[in-house]
Amino acid sequence: MRNTKVKDLLNSTTTLQEVNTKGWVRTFRNNQFIALNDGSTINNIQCVVDFENTADEILKRITTGAAVSVTGNLVESKGSGQKYEIQVAKLEILGDSDPEKFPMQPKKHSLEFLRENAHLRVRTNAFGAIMRIRSVLSFAVHNYFQQKGFVYVNTPIITGADAEGAGEMFQVTSLPLDNLPKNEEGTIDYKKDFFGKHTNLTVSGQLEGETFAMALGQIYTFGPTFRAENSNTSRHLAEFWMIEPEVAFNDLDDNMDLAEDFIQYVIKYALDNCGDDLKFLEGRLLEEEKSKPQAERSEMTLLERLNFVLENNFKRVSYTEAIDILRESTPNKKKKFNYIINEWGADLQSEHERYLVEKHFKCPVILFDYPANIKAFYMRLNEDGKTVRAMDILFPGIGEIVGGSQREERFDVLVEKMKALGIDEKELSWYLDTRRFGSATHSGFGLGFERLVLFVTGMTNIRDVIPFPRTPGSAEF
């Protein structure tokens, strides 16, 4: 018999004769009522077992985590909370679960405990909801760019280029680490390595993406990126996914328009397609808020925060204006910021970004024209010689969510910036070719996908919005 998803059964418009569904037992109470879930929805379907005519050895095997197949009639539920239930005529145990050893018992678990069991945590309501939302957001990303005529480009994961110039990269080598070959200078001879040169896992697909934008007009990348940053915070991962569009002939204003439109589209798509999961996560967040001191509680619920982004135009503010606002702000004057703003040129922290969004402007904010010395080499230098055409989008509860810029299209200016930073022209000769041959104004931005999922789900630790988090000292599963 054809297996019907739990979601489809619960959304049925009528009772049905002899249906079959398969899933995992969430709870089994009174030797009669199974709460069954198959991952298609956050909601369970109640399956009513005829315990008087079911063998005791079968009833004993209906435990939390067990995989079962149930066949019976879909009837109107006699209990509250759901429209339909299944009156079970036939029950089959597909896979047993040891109730004493199965970690995901139907009780509240700490997030730290669940991270230690990342291979099983998706069986909980919270993580099932998070991963379904993540999947929908991923589809929305592709849907948006495909509808806009962008070309999807798969940029290299292994690269010899460091897009950010930060140097915090994972090295890739096939050389024997216990007997590294040396050259005449006594350093490692990378000519004998697999690629014949020093290579790393990529931190960004941007540089390669630019080369395709200068031929295809508008492209986007969406793939894994890696940072060997030894940071154990709730905002950092060593492996994460990046969305990076690049558009020829777009200036910074065009770039801001694109980023605002894109991010509002994907959030609305999640609201339209993940209603049950978002409502559950909102309720979970509200329960968490109750345990916090009043001063630390969020002023908006999860759904209010998402609609806040959709209903408000993004305020565009120069970095210089933002510094003036922060310098004169009450928390800065009363030294309540952890990082006091004293002068122009400061690198803004999350507390500053959130103040601008949540307290001062009360809407999403796009900051632009940052000091050149705190931004990457490829950003276009302004006429003042001290700022670049950079932009960051700031959201409530999270701070920066998007970073981008108009790229430096002038060959001579770009070369001078590279020299000043000690970036080898020969290593990036292929990148400079985009400025040698038919250079034009172009812009792009990067959005860390996990940061987006974090915002949409209301979670507070980025390790909880990726299936298997990779962090310093941890590469389990």
C-alpha positions as a Python dict, from the first residue, in 0.01 Angstrom:
ca = {
    (1, 'M'): (0, 0, 0),
    (2, 'R'): (116, 352, -81),
    (3, 'N'): (265, 537, 215),
    (4, 'T'): (95, 875, 280),
    (5, 'K'): (286, 1153, 454),
    (6, 'V'): (160, 1266, 796),
    (7, 'K'): (137, 1623, 668),
    (8, 'D'): (-98, 1517, 388),
    (9, 'L'): (-316, 1315, 624),
    (10, 'L'): (-351, 1606, 867),
    (11, 'N'): (-433, 1840, 576),
    (12, 'S'): (-695, 1606, 432),
    (13, 'T'): (-1035, 1761, 362),
    (14, 'T'): (-1222, 1439, 437),
    (15, 'T'): (-1199, 1110, 626),
    (16, 'L'): (-1032, 826, 435),
    (17, 'Q'): (-1060, 450, 424),
    (18, 'E'): (-752, 232, 474),
    (19, 'V'): (-454, 465, 470),
    (20, 'N'): (-95, 376, 549),
    (21, 'T'): (171, 596, 701),
    (22, 'K'): (518, 530, 836),
    (23, 'G'): (717, 725, 1091),
    (24, 'W'): (880, 732, 1431),
    (25, 'V'): (706, 706, 1766),
    (26, 'R'): (725, 1028, 1966),
    (27, 'T'): (516, 901, 2258),
    (28, 'F'): (299, 598, 2340),
    (29, 'R'): (57, 643, 2625),
    (30, 'N'): (-203, 429, 2797),
    (31, 'N'): (-95, 135, 2583),
    (32, 'Q'): (-323, 280, 2317),
    (33, 'F'): (-227, 623, 2174),
    (34, 'I'): (77, 662, 1948),
    (35, 'A'): (199, 1013, 1858),
    (36, 'L'): (360, 947, 1519),
    (37, 'N'): (586, 1181, 1325),
    (38, 'D'): (754, 1128, 988),
    (39, 'G'): (940, 1458, 953),
    (40, 'S'): (703, 1606, 694),
    (41, 'T'): (550, 1839, 954),
    (42, 'I'): (607, 1949, 1312),
    (43, 'N'): (266, 1803, 1399),
    (44, 'N'): (219, 1441, 1505),
    (45, 'I'): (-75, 1228, 1403),
    (46, 'Q'): (-247, 1028, 1674),
    (47, 'C'): (-276, 659, 1597),
    (48, 'V'): (-523, 469, 1816),
    (49, 'V'): (-418, 107, 1873),
    (50, 'D'): (-671, -166, 1950),
    (51, 'F'): (-465, -285, 2246),
    (52, 'E'): (-708, -563, 2338),
    (53, 'N'): (-645, -732, 2003),
    (54, 'T'): (-274, -648, 1973),
    (55, 'A'): (-13, -893, 2099),
    (56, 'D'): (171, -788, 2416),
    (57, 'E'): (509, -844, 2249),
    (58, 'I'): (413, -585, 1983),
    (59, 'L'): (285, -332, 2239),
    (60, 'K'): (611, -360, 2434),
    (61, 'R'): (807, -270, 2120),
    (62, 'I'): (614, 57, 2064),
    (63, 'T'): (870, 282, 2233),
    (64, 'T'): (992, 637, 2176),
    (65, 'G'): (1213, 640, 1867),
    (66, 'A'): (1086, 315, 1717),
    (67, 'A'): (1000, 316, 1346),
    (68, 'V'): (652, 181, 1272),
    (69, 'S'): (406, 135, 990),
    (70, 'V'): (37, 183, 1065),
    (71, 'T'): (-260, 103, 844),
    (72, 'G'): (-619, 194, 920),
    (73, 'N'): (-897, 442, 864),
    (74, 'L'): (-846, 818, 889),
    (75, 'V'): (-1134, 935, 1109),
    (76, 'E'): (-1234, 1253, 1287),
    (77, 'S'): (-1045, 1278, 1613),
    (78, 'K'): (-1238, 1239, 1936),
    (79, 'G'): (-972, 1430, 2127),
    (80, 'S'): (-884, 1798, 2109),
    (81, 'G'): (-586, 1946, 1927),
    (82, 'Q'): (-618, 1775, 1590),
    (83, 'K'): (-883, 1719, 1329),
    (84, 'Y'): (-802, 1360, 1233),
    (85, 'E'): (-655, 1044, 1381),
    (86, 'I'): (-591, 692, 1254),
    (87, 'Q'): (-786, 397, 1391),
    (88, 'V'): (-515, 134, 1356),
    (89, 'A'): (-615, -194, 1192),
    (90, 'K'): (-260, -316, 1128),
    (91, 'L'): (64, -218, 1299),
    (92, 'E'): (414, -326, 1202),
    (93, 'I'): (738, -253, 1387),
    (94, 'L'): (995, -153, 1126),
    (95, 'G'): (1281, -75, 1363),
    (96, 'D'): (1306, -115, 1740),
    (97, 'S'): (1442, 152, 1973),
    (98, 'D'): (1588, 79, 2317),
    (99, 'P'): (1387, 305, 2551),
    (100, 'E'): (1663, 306, 2812),
    (101, 'K'): (1936, 413, 2570),
    (102, 'F'): (1756, 639, 2320),
    (103, 'P'): (1876, 993, 2406),
    (104, 'M'): (1580, 1186, 2257),
    (105, 'Q'): (1321, 1112, 2522),
    (106, 'P'): (1003, 1327, 2523),
    (107, 'K'): (1132, 1585, 2770),
    (108, 'K'): (1319, 1914, 2760),
    (109, 'H'): (1687, 1877, 2670),
    (110, 'S'): (1956, 2143, 2690),
    (111, 'L'): (2088, 2274, 2359),
    (112, 'E'): (2438, 2168, 2461),
    (113, 'F'): (2319, 1810, 2514),
    (114, 'L'): (2149, 1817, 2176),
    (115, 'R'): (2468, 1943, 2006),
    (116, 'E'): (2648, 1642, 2150),
    (117, 'N'): (2384, 1427, 1978),
    (118, 'A'): (2362, 1620, 1652),
    (119, 'H'): (2292, 1299, 1460),
    (120, 'L'): (1970, 1249, 1660),
    (121, 'R'): (1865, 1602, 1760),
    (122, 'V'): (1673, 1649, 1436),
    (123, 'R'): (1416, 1407, 1582),
    (124, 'T'): (1311, 1674, 1830),
    (125, 'N'): (1038, 1924, 1742),
    (126, 'A'): (1271, 2224, 1758),
    (127, 'F'): (1542, 2086, 1531),
    (128, 'G'): (1294, 1929, 1291),
    (129, 'A'): (1141, 2275, 1252),
    (130, 'I'): (1480, 2445, 1211),
    (131, 'M'): (1595, 2206, 940),
    (132, 'R'): (1269, 2227, 744),
    (133, 'I'): (1295, 2607, 753),
    (134, 'R'): (1659, 2584, 644),
    (135, 'S'): (1553, 2371, 347),
    (136, 'V'): (1277, 2614, 247),
    (137, 'L'): (1513, 2913, 275),
    (138, 'S'): (1767, 2735, 56),
    (139, 'F'): (1504, 2681, -211),
    (140, 'A'): (1393, 3045, -180),
    (141, 'V'): (1750, 3164, -244),
    (142, 'H'): (1772, 2974, -570),
    (143, 'N'): (1416, 3065, -665),
    (144, 'Y'): (1481, 3437, -624),
    (145, 'F'): (1796, 3448, -833),
    (146, 'Q'): (1663, 3216, -1102),
    (147, 'Q'): (1351, 3431, -1140),
    (148, 'K'): (1576, 3737, -1177),
    (149, 'G'): (1782, 3574, -1453),
    (150, 'F'): (2100, 3515, -1250),
    (151, 'V'): (2337, 3234, -1348),
    (152, 'Y'): (2429, 2990, -1071),
    (153, 'V'): (2807, 2942, -1060),
    (154, 'N'): (2992, 2674, -864),
    (155, 'T'): (3317, 2839, -754),
    (156, 'P'): (3615, 2636, -629),
    (157, 'I'): (3628, 2493, -278),
    (158, 'I'): (4005, 2443, -306),
    (159, 'T'): (4185, 2766, -392),
    (160, 'G'): (4518, 2946, -378),
    (161, 'A'): (4349, 3284, -325),
    (162, 'D'): (4253, 3446, 6),
    (163, 'A'): (3960, 3675, -75),
    (164, 'E'): (3959, 3849, 261),
    (165, 'G'): (4335, 3874, 308),
    (166, 'A'): (4289, 3750, 663),
    (167, 'G'): (4510, 3444, 635),
    (168, 'E'): (4279, 3234, 855),
    (169, 'M'): (4241, 2945, 612),
    (170, 'F'): (4252, 2566, 627),
    (171, 'Q'): (4547, 2434, 430),
    (172, 'V'): (4493, 2151, 181),
    (173, 'T'): (4789, 1921, 120),
    (174, 'S'): (4874, 1565, 23),
    (175, 'L'): (5233, 1597, 150),
    (176, 'P'): (5341, 1353, 424),
    (177, 'L'): (5324, 1560, 743),
    (178, 'D'): (5587, 1346, 916),
    (179, 'N'): (5838, 1394, 633),
    (180, 'L'): (5774, 1723, 456),
    (181, 'P'): (5990, 1788, 147),
    (182, 'K'): (6210, 2096, 168),
    (183, 'N'): (6354, 2319, -101),
    (184, 'E'): (6701, 2478, -116),
    (185, 'E'): (6588, 2760, 113),
    (186, 'G'): (6483, 2506, 377),
    (187, 'T'): (6111, 2581, 349),
    (188, 'I'): (5838, 2340, 244),
    (189, 'D'): (5859, 2252, -125),
    (190, 'Y'): (5499, 2292, -239),
    (191, 'K'): (5597, 2212, -595),
    (192, 'K'): (5586, 1849, -481),
    (193, 'D'): (5236, 1887, -341),
    (194, 'F'): (4928, 1760, -525),
    (195, 'F'): (4849, 2095, -690),
    (196, 'G'): (5210, 2206, -718),
    (197, 'K'): (5146, 2507, -495),
    (198, 'H'): (5019, 2612, -154),
    (199, 'T'): (4638, 2570, -146),
    (200, 'N'): (4355, 2618, 105),
    (201, 'L'): (3984, 2568, 153),
    (202, 'T'): (3803, 2877, 28),
    (203, 'V'): (3676, 3157, 252),
    (204, 'S'): (3465, 3303, -30),
    (205, 'G'): (3366, 3246, -390),
    (206, 'Q'): (3359, 3619, -461),
    (207, 'L'): (3681, 3667, -657),
    (208, 'E'): (3605, 3380, -894),
    (209, 'G'): (3243, 3496, -909),
    (210, 'E'): (3352, 3838, -1029),
    (211, 'T'): (3522, 3685, -1332),
    (212, 'F'): (3196, 3518, -1436),
    (213, 'A'): (2990, 3833, -1371),
    (214, 'M'): (3214, 4017, -1616),
    (215, 'A'): (3099, 3776, -1887),
    (216, 'L'): (2753, 3660, -1785),
    (217, 'G'): (2630, 3988, -1636),
    (218, 'Q'): (2475, 3862, -1315),
    (219, 'I'): (2570, 3549, -1125),
    (220, 'Y'): (2542, 3402, -777),
    (221, 'T'): (2728, 3142, -578),
    (222, 'F'): (2581, 2936, -294),
    (223, 'G'): (2825, 2693, -143),
    (224, 'P'): (3039, 2592, 154),
    (225, 'T'): (3313, 2821, 284),
    (226, 'F'): (3568, 2775, 561),
    (227, 'R'): (3740, 2991, 822),
    (228, 'A'): (4021, 2866, 1046),
    (229, 'E'): (3936, 3130, 1304),
    (230, 'N'): (3993, 2998, 1657),
    (231, 'S'): (3671, 3147, 1789),
    (232, 'N'): (3432, 2961, 2017),
    (233, 'T'): (3149, 3214, 2013),
    (234, 'S'): (2779, 3166, 1936),
    (235, 'R'): (2827, 3353, 1605),
    (236, 'H'): (3117, 3162, 1445),
    (237, 'L'): (3153, 2836, 1255),
    (238, 'A'): (3459, 2688, 1085),
    (239, 'E'): (3241, 2553, 800),
    (240, 'F'): (2939, 2742, 676),
    (241, 'W'): (2748, 2830, 359),
    (242, 'M'): (2766, 3161, 172),
    (243, 'I'): (2533, 3328, -78),
    (244, 'E'): (2728, 3568, -300),
    (245, 'P'): (2574, 3747, -600),
    (246, 'E'): (2790, 3959, -832),
    (247, 'V'): (2638, 4196, -1087),
    (248, 'A'): (2812, 4377, -1372),
    (249, 'F'): (2725, 4748, -1417),
    (250, 'N'): (2568, 4774, -1067),
    (251, 'D'): (2692, 5053, -842),
    (252, 'L'): (2655, 5063, -463),
    (253, 'D'): (2298, 5197, -475),
    (254, 'D'): (2197, 4914, -709),
    (255, 'N'): (2369, 4670, -476),
    (256, 'M'): (2172, 4796, -175),
    (257, 'D'): (1848, 4770, -373),
    (258, 'L'): (1926, 4411, -469),
    (259, 'A'): (2022, 4304, -118),
    (260, 'E'): (1710, 4457, 39),
    (261, 'D'): (1478, 4304, -219),
    (262, 'F'): (1646, 3964, -194),
    (263, 'I'): (1640, 3936, 183),
    (264, 'Q'): (1279, 4049, 208),
    (265, 'Y'): (1184, 3791, -55),
    (266, 'V'): (1339, 3493, 122),
    (267, 'I'): (1197, 3593, 462),
    (268, 'K'): (847, 3633, 315),
    (269, 'Y'): (887, 3295, 144),
    (270, 'A'): (962, 3135, 481),
    (271, 'L'): (662, 3309, 642),
    (272, 'D'): (437, 3188, 361),
    (273, 'N'): (562, 2828, 364),
    (274, 'C'): (674, 2749, 720),
    (275, 'G'): (382, 2873, 927),
    (276, 'D'): (351, 2578, 1169),
    (277, 'D'): (727, 2554, 1228),
    (278, 'L'): (763, 2929, 1286),
    (279, 'K'): (470, 2936, 1529),
    (280, 'F'): (627, 2651, 1725),
    (281, 'L'): (966, 2824, 1738),
    (282, 'E'): (800, 3150, 1841),
    (283, 'G'): (634, 2970, 2132),
    (284, 'R'): (965, 2812, 2227),
    (285, 'L'): (1134, 3152, 2221),
    (286, 'L'): (861, 3306, 2437),
    (287, 'E'): (913, 3034, 2699),
    (288, 'E'): (1288, 3103, 2698),
    (289, 'E'): (1225, 3476, 2737),
    (290, 'K'): (1029, 3418, 3059),
    (291, 'S'): (1343, 3290, 3232),
    (292, 'K'): (1542, 3604, 3144),
    (293, 'P'): (1556, 3926, 3347),
    (294, 'Q'): (1308, 4184, 3216),
    (295, 'A'): (1588, 4407, 3085),
    (296, 'E'): (1726, 4125, 2866),
    (297, 'R'): (1397, 4022, 2709),
    (298, 'S'): (1335, 4089, 2343),
    (299, 'E'): (1089, 4366, 2261),
    (300, 'M'): (951, 4165, 1965),
    (301, 'T'): (828, 3810, 1919),
    (302, 'L'): (984, 3602, 1642),
    (303, 'L'): (703, 3669, 1394),
    (304, 'E'): (701, 4038, 1483),
    (305, 'R'): (1074, 4054, 1414),
    (306, 'L'): (1033, 3889, 1072),
    (307, 'N'): (745, 4119, 978),
    (308, 'F'): (948, 4414, 1106),
    (309, 'V'): (1195, 4346, 823),
    (310, 'L'): (919, 4312, 565),
    (311, 'E'): (716, 4615, 667),
    (312, 'N'): (998, 4869, 699),
    (313, 'N'): (1214, 5019, 428),
    (314, 'F'): (1580, 4981, 513),
    (315, 'K'): (1729, 5309, 637),
    (316, 'R'): (2048, 5401, 452),
    (317, 'V'): (2304, 5574, 672),
    (318, 'S'): (2670, 5657, 612),
    (319, 'Y'): (2928, 5516, 850),
    (320, 'T'): (3026, 5873, 943),
    (321, 'E'): (2669, 5963, 1041),
    (322, 'A'): (2639, 5638, 1238),
    (323, 'I'): (2957, 5715, 1433),
    (324, 'D'): (2819, 6058, 1525),
    (325, 'I'): (2492, 5901, 1645),
    (326, 'L'): (2672, 5636, 1850),
    (327, 'R'): (2920, 5881, 1999),
    (328, 'E'): (2635, 6099, 2125),
    (329, 'S'): (2414, 5808, 2236),
    (330, 'T'): (2318, 5759, 2601),
    (331, 'P'): (2475, 5413, 2638),
    (332, 'N'): (2802, 5546, 2497),
    (333, 'K'): (2807, 5853, 2719),
    (334, 'K'): (2718, 5643, 3026),
    (335, 'K'): (2977, 5382, 2922),
    (336, 'K'): (2721, 5103, 2898),
    (337, 'F'): (2863, 4984, 2567),
    (338, 'N'): (3134, 4721, 2608),
    (339, 'Y'): (3322, 4901, 2332),
    (340, 'I'): (3307, 5279, 2374),
    (341, 'I'): (3294, 5485, 2054),
    (342, 'N'): (3546, 5769, 2084),
    (343, 'E'): (3648, 5849, 1731),
    (344, 'W'): (3588, 5799, 1361),
    (345, 'G'): (3747, 5480, 1230),
    (346, 'A'): (3621, 5242, 1501),
    (347, 'D'): (3516, 4896, 1386),
    (348, 'L'): (3152, 4866, 1490),
    (349, 'Q'): (3049, 4579, 1717),
    (350, 'S'): (2716, 4396, 1737),
    (351, 'E'): (2602, 4611, 2030),
    (352, 'H'): (2648, 4926, 1820),
    (353, 'E'): (2472, 4779, 1519),
    (354, 'R'): (2175, 4663, 1727),
    (355, 'Y'): (2147, 5003, 1895),
    (356, 'L'): (2115, 5172, 1556),
    (357, 'V'): (1846, 4926, 1443),
    (358, 'E'): (1648, 4864, 1761),
    (359, 'K'): (1678, 5191, 1951),
    (360, 'H'): (1767, 5478, 1720),
    (361, 'F'): (1613, 5418, 1378),
    (362, 'K'): (1373, 5135, 1473),
    (363, 'C'): (1403, 4975, 1131),
    (364, 'P'): (1662, 4768, 939),
    (365, 'V'): (1967, 4978, 856),
    (366, 'I'): (2218, 4976, 570),
    (367, 'L'): (2547, 5140, 664),
    (368, 'F'): (2772, 5248, 377),
    (369, 'D'): (3102, 5423, 300),
    (370, 'Y'): (3321, 5262, 565),
    (371, 'P'): (3683, 5353, 646),
    (372, 'A'): (3911, 5188, 390),
    (373, 'N'): (4150, 5052, 653),
    (374, 'I'): (3886, 4823, 810),
    (375, 'K'): (3756, 4680, 483),
    (376, 'A'): (3888, 4442, 216),
    (377, 'F'): (4125, 4541, -67),
    (378, 'Y'): (3873, 4486, -349),
    (379, 'M'): (3628, 4757, -236),
    (380, 'R'): (3610, 5074, -446),
    (381, 'L'): (3797, 5370, -301),
    (382, 'N'): (3590, 5688, -269),
    (383, 'E'): (3712, 6027, -389),
    (384, 'D'): (3794, 6128, -29),
    (385, 'G'): (4074, 5868, -32),
    (386, 'K'): (3980, 5736, 314),
    (387, 'T'): (3647, 5556, 268),
    (388, 'V'): (3533, 5275, 40),
    (389, 'R'): (3201, 5192, -125),
    (390, 'A'): (3118, 4922, 129),
    (391, 'M'): (2780, 4839, 280),
    (392, 'D'): (2651, 4629, 571),
    (393, 'I'): (2288, 4544, 640),
    (394, 'L'): (2194, 4543, 1009),
    (395, 'F'): (1898, 4353, 1158),
    (396, 'P'): (1732, 4351, 1501),
    (397, 'G'): (1859, 4091, 1746),
    (398, 'I'): (2155, 3995, 1531),
    (399, 'G'): (2339, 4302, 1398),
    (400, 'E'): (2520, 4256, 1066),
    (401, 'I'): (2360, 4001, 835),
    (402, 'V'): (2488, 4112, 491),
    (403, 'G'): (2821, 4261, 384),
    (404, 'G'): (2900, 4387, 37),
    (405, 'S'): (3049, 4661, -177),
    (406, 'Q'): (3097, 4819, -513),
    (407, 'R'): (3415, 4654, -639),
    (408, 'E'): (3728, 4849, -733),
    (409, 'E'): (3714, 4835, -1112),
    (410, 'R'): (4013, 5067, -1175),
    (411, 'F'): (4321, 4858, -1251),
    (412, 'D'): (4582, 5107, -1123),
    (413, 'V'): (4396, 5180, -800),
    (414, 'L'): (4345, 4810, -729),
    (415, 'V'): (4712, 4731, -790),
    (416, 'E'): (4821, 5007, -553),
    (417, 'K'): (4589, 4877, -282),
    (418, 'M'): (4725, 4525, -326),
    (419, 'K'): (5084, 4649, -303),
    (420, 'A'): (5006, 4840, 16),
    (421, 'L'): (4866, 4523, 173),
    (422, 'G'): (5144, 4296, 49),
    (423, 'I'): (4914, 4094, -179),
    (424, 'D'): (5106, 3914, -454),
    (425, 'E'): (5001, 4045, -798),
    (426, 'K'): (5120, 3727, -969),
    (427, 'E'): (4899, 3508, -750),
    (428, 'L'): (4595, 3718, -844),
    (429, 'S'): (4692, 3796, -1202),
    (430, 'W'): (4380, 3616, -1324),
    (431, 'Y'): (4167, 3843, -1102),
    (432, 'L'): (4342, 4155, -1233),
    (433, 'D'): (4259, 4042, -1586),
    (434, 'T'): (3897, 4142, -1521),
    (435, 'R'): (4032, 4497, -1483),
    (436, 'R'): (4269, 4469, -1779),
    (437, 'F'): (4012, 4355, -2032),
    (438, 'G'): (3678, 4535, -2045),
    (439, 'S'): (3658, 4652, -1687),
    (440, 'A'): (3329, 4802, -1572),
    (441, 'T'): (3149, 4908, -1258),
    (442, 'H'): (3026, 4602, -1070),
    (443, 'S'): (2905, 4515, -722),
    (444, 'G'): (2811, 4223, -500),
    (445, 'F'): (2749, 4110, -147),
    (446, 'G'): (2782, 3809, 79),
    (447, 'L'): (2520, 3663, 311),
    (448, 'G'): (2617, 3387, 552),
    (449, 'F'): (2333, 3139, 510),
    (450, 'E'): (2349, 3024, 873),
    (451, 'R'): (2319, 3387, 987),
    (452, 'L'): (1997, 3409, 783),
    (453, 'V'): (1862, 3084, 929),
    (454, 'L'): (1956, 3208, 1276),
    (455, 'F'): (1748, 3522, 1226),
    (456, 'V'): (1446, 3348, 1075),
    (457, 'T'): (1428, 3072, 1339),
    (458, 'G'): (1501, 3297, 1637),
    (459, 'M'): (1780, 3071, 1760),
    (460, 'T'): (2070, 3238, 1941),
    (461, 'N'): (2360, 3002, 1867),
    (462, 'I'): (2472, 2948, 1509),
    (463, 'R'): (2568, 2587, 1592),
    (464, 'D'): (2198, 2510, 1618),
    (465, 'V'): (2104, 2603, 1260),
    (466, 'I'): (2346, 2379, 1069),
    (467, 'P'): (2314, 1999, 1064),
    (468, 'F'): (2664, 1918, 1191),
    (469, 'P'): (2852, 2221, 1330),
    (470, 'R'): (3228, 2243, 1279),
    (471, 'T'): (3399, 2448, 1549),
    (472, 'P'): (3744, 2462, 1714),
    (473, 'G'): (3817, 2123, 1871),
    (474, 'S'): (3501, 1967, 1730),
    (475, 'A'): (3451, 1778, 1405),
    (476, 'E'): (3218, 1501, 1520),
    (477, 'F'): (2993, 1295, 1295),
}
